[in-house]
Amino acid sequence: EPEVTQTPSHQVTQMGQEVILRCVPISNHLYFYWYRQILGQKVEFLVSFYNNEISEKSEIFDDQFSVERPDGSNFTLKIRSTKLEDSAMYFCARRTRDRNTIYFGEGSWLTVV
Amino acid sequence: QKEVEQNSGPLSVPEGAIASLNCTYSDRGSQSFFWYRQYSGKSPELIMFIYSNGDKEDGRFTAQLNKASQYVSLLIRDSQPSDSATYLCAVSSSNDYKLSFGAGTTVTVRA
């Protein structure tokens, strides 16, 4: 199954800076997700995005976070005013049309210093 | 809050043996069950999914689901050193499709 491509693979940012993580689907999917995994912890759901709208978001996904699909292709996660605890691997994922299976991109490792 | 519990391990098995991984979940509304493999520093890789009670086999992997007991397992037959990884159990309900993950079981296959 084709995955999604994520950029950057690794980013180091100063605390308080804004970060944009990008996800490029290889084929045209409707369902996208962002998950994150803090080092040594569980993979956590952040937000789901369907038909260019947020369909569900977790408690973690507060006003600091936003998602959009500005050009109908790239799917971005913006983190405003980053905090040390935002350091994590962020995964973009997509769901297949015909079944409830979710495939993950390679991830973007964010380090906030 | 949907809880997914796994034995953290590590589970150490000799090459060629069967590795048995267990997972329990709290939400009876869960409809779909997944096993992902995650190598250190990498993303989760889907290896099995199961929707119905019973067994599902795919190569060396067998997933077993018992909804009444809220239990799902993964068997890895003829374990290889390349199977050494953390195995994540994930569940979703039909109305939201988002995944709730367990903490993962680390498997080490020793040659």
Interface residues (C-beta under 8 A of the other chain):
Chain A: E1 Y31 Y33 Y35 Q41 K42 V43 E44 F45 S48 E56 M89 F91 R95 R99 N100 T101 I102 Y103 F104 G105 E106 G107
Chain B: Q31 S32 F34 Y36 K42 S43 P44 E45 L46 F49 Y51 L88 A90 S92 S94 D96 Y97 K98 L99 S100 F101 G102 A103 G104
